Amino acid sequence: MSENYTGAAIGGTRAVKCGGNYAALLRAQAEAIDRGCDQVVFLDAVQRKYIEELGGMNVFFVFEDGSLSTPPLGTILPGITRDSIIALAREAGRTVREEAYTIDQWRADAASGKLKEAFACGTAAVISPIGKVCSASGDFEISGGKAGEVAMGLRQQLVDIQYGRAPDTHKWIRKVF
Ligand SMILES: *Cc1c(COP(=O)(O)O)cnc(C)c1O
């Protein structure tokens, strides 16, 4: 988690895949690797407390009541994987909220057990569970540092659709010649 770099500003270029966005990211990423982390979570540029997304992935939270939440669009990239996960989770009967979530709330919900899982998603990695968050104000674990059931279930579903093992009821697959 980076408290020194923000991913996007309102009116910035972040909402599309744009090379210029990745320069600041690379520095934050290098710092994360130095600290033994894999990825950087960016906070909003204005208040520096709302979770936005990871360097190349969107983020989801899974709660004890089975619902999911993900940061709202605006200053984040509207990922295709994000859209697909919202659709699949809703079809499975889960509530999915697109709502602001702060780093402090994330830490508190992880500690109280209200938060069961957190995962990142994007075309490249499909879904990557987030087991631990490192930050200047203290590290914390989610789902005991292990991959969560909901994340892995959604990952399997998406991969099965991609590989043609499950029916593509949403017409997500395009034939590439
Ligand atoms: C690529 C990317 C994503 C994920 O988008 P997908 O369309 O799912 O691959 C999310 N955030 C950022 C900043 C990205 O560059």
The ligand as an SDF file (V2000), in Angstrom:
LIG
                    3D

 15 15  0  0  0  0  0  0  0  0999 V2000
   -5.3760   -3.0660  -16.8140 C   0  0  0  0  0  0  0  0  0  0  0  0
   -5.7380   -2.4080  -15.5850 C   0  0  0  0  0  0  0  0  0  0  0  0
   -6.8080   -2.8770  -14.7790 C   0  0  0  0  0  0  0  0  0  0  0  0
   -7.5900   -4.1420  -15.0830 C   0  0  0  0  0  0  0  0  0  0  0  0
   -8.3040   -4.0540  -16.2780 O   0  0  0  0  0  0  0  0  0  0  0  0
   -8.7290   -5.3710  -17.1190 P   0  0  0  0  0  0  0  0  0  0  0  0
   -9.5070   -4.7920  -18.2610 O   0  0  0  0  0  0  0  0  0  0  0  0
   -9.5490   -6.2160  -16.2340 O   0  0  0  0  0  0  0  0  0  0  0  0
   -7.4630   -6.0410  -17.5370 O   0  0  0  0  0  0  0  0  0  0  0  0
   -7.1230   -2.1550  -13.6300 C   0  0  0  0  0  0  0  0  0  0  0  0
   -6.4350   -1.0430  -13.2830 N   0  0  0  0  0  0  0  0  0  0  0  0
   -5.3900   -0.5720  -14.0330 C   0  0  0  0  0  0  0  0  0  0  0  0
   -4.6620    0.6540  -13.6000 C   0  0  0  0  0  0  0  0  0  0  0  0
   -5.0120   -1.2360  -15.2040 C   0  0  0  0  0  0  0  0  0  0  0  0
   -3.9890   -0.7650  -15.9260 O   0  0  0  0  0  0  0  0  0  0  0  0
  1  2  1  0
  2  3  1  0
  2 14  2  0
  3  4  1  0
  3 10  2  0
  4  5  1  0
  5  6  1  0
  6  7  2  0
  6  8  1  0
  6  9  1  0
 10 11  1  0
 11 12  2  0
 12 13  1  0
 12 14  1  0
 14 15  1  0
M  END
$$$$
